[in-house]
């Protein structure tokens, strides 16, 4: 088992919290799941800013959760510290990059976990492990003291077995947080090419809520996915190039390959990506004038085997939320088979309160089916 890079003994009655080993904790080295970083890491001088609420609430930190190296990967496979085991099926990937965080809550080793989400790193492992995860609005949760990947896209968010756990996680990150009244909900259902079982499970779950659900077309969706992927690797190269150049052999080959893609993004391409980002934000804002939520699968396939883990690169529906900076919830929904589907609910900026309230409605409706 490689759920944690470091475990801690805890006492008391506070919430059991797993912290992704990319978030600074005072007195503890941050490894970012990378041998190059771990070998030179010193104990952090201070907590990351996002840890303040957990400290004030006397949360019991059970360990530093494992991750895909440098938070740059969808599989959760880590050749340096081992790969967390997917509790649904050990032959399947746990998903990345917040793999250890998802497994910790799925197995009950933590009540809540902190993850980071730059291109889906909270939602993808949540989908793979049958748990819930919240990508927060860009800038809502401070990222000071968090190892950067793509600074304009990086976010911190909670992960838990269910939405109630996510509410607890948000209360640690943002004391005083409370879900809002979901009220009547207008849903725009975006159809993407997905496993029919996943599509059917999402439609059935939405149908049980009694919400007004209408299919929506977002012409910029595919471009948003491509632009987010380009922006992510371009910024990641700037962030982590020194590790590649100064520590050969101490960064995994898969991560080096992705970072080198970022090196190839020139300023003209980056300017085009930024222009596309602005168009996408405008398109999504217009959609949210018509709908309270936009719903897609989180992943268009079920978690693949470890040998086929890279299939997730073309199966994730997560990147457009990062490019727009909006919050997005990954929520498991039953399929009648061994693996749940994962529904992604996207909401306007700073609508986490209503988004989690909507998640509670979905869970309650599913329980009465």
Steps between C-alpha positions, in 0.01 A plus 500: 500500500639840401214728598727721708855621455511578872260382771437670834370366830201704613293540813184689580157530346558741212437428136754256355668684215738376231710771337640460149879509518513814292356723774751634751468398864726669754788279607442239228678477161281528190594240237245569223529125439830562321843356578678819391288711735513251787879475492545873553189573708536664840226514764257773404539819702124557511170348402347575164235768545221253427591299811391775742139385537597138559745604770243721669247215495760261647465262210701180545741480208544131431762528230653655193309348209681360199450646152597479139846655489499882500120479464554452126318183403154343483583143604629541855786262422813602692826314438678665796252452784275226369151516358193523727273200454156565356259350757243420231745276312876474563558444128360846422678831531406724796505808277715808535638708603342496849507119510590450866237752609224314316610160629531629859136606513376203297656255746390693809854592605398866494169682531612777267801550276650805338587474134603741229328534164675660202348294220281256691731375775225496766218380276682229300612289800162556663337355189741207491454413869124559527526801729409870490729792426463875462708719271462847650472834323841628394632726774237409759736283706850651531783304341792665679722222634373248243759364253392664173433322175314743273451808719212650302303172524602354840229458766466325836184308585352236732447132431274263697281194471188714452375858477457533877872432529572766239301749706721415799805541280385843381436599862864416576622694199258786552364520858133595501426335165144367469319354200222717363144398417518334161150622412360435152791395282530546124748248358675518167594142409801502268522186289852372441596164351503267803440143605121452470485356852656818640263721301197300611601511868542877489165548325326275752653686793399836356149370425455400864556859616197643321716781363440666165761333278560617143774398258746783434753554225832667586687545171819608677530187718759315291711811445485572874631151571789541256585853616500400867733210430741728313494771764556244776814348351639838391478636854616169650820521295575843644426371851697175490760532225784535753419155639535346155815691412681475835392157625516257208363159583307626803181599320288222350513450125125554455515833682809612311323424173205722598724780620694497175174549311463822693845612394380491141215748551613831353364846582278515192332173595464614860337826386253300290423280802434806716266642237318166486474501878328839493251377240428189707437702817253716308324196352469330837375815672226524237405137565476566872245774431274218379605221736596468865712191430664340200533123529733259322672176592820558695660223294353350184634153591528292815841493669738316268753239600844614603634398159242719325511791743590762241158442339373756750678780315230490232219393737503789749233770485673711761725749320238755387405578861864577578537726198192699603588495871153377602424249778422142407379205706575134423231278650464121478171363366404134501500296180386164633847365419828477691607855417297815555487768236612849594284802429667839461293802600640839401372826647576873461794661678477495881184285500646220715224545758227427248708237320541289814132552586418360156731207566309422819175499298646251251617271780161516677309433180723203418442356848123489441519328160 
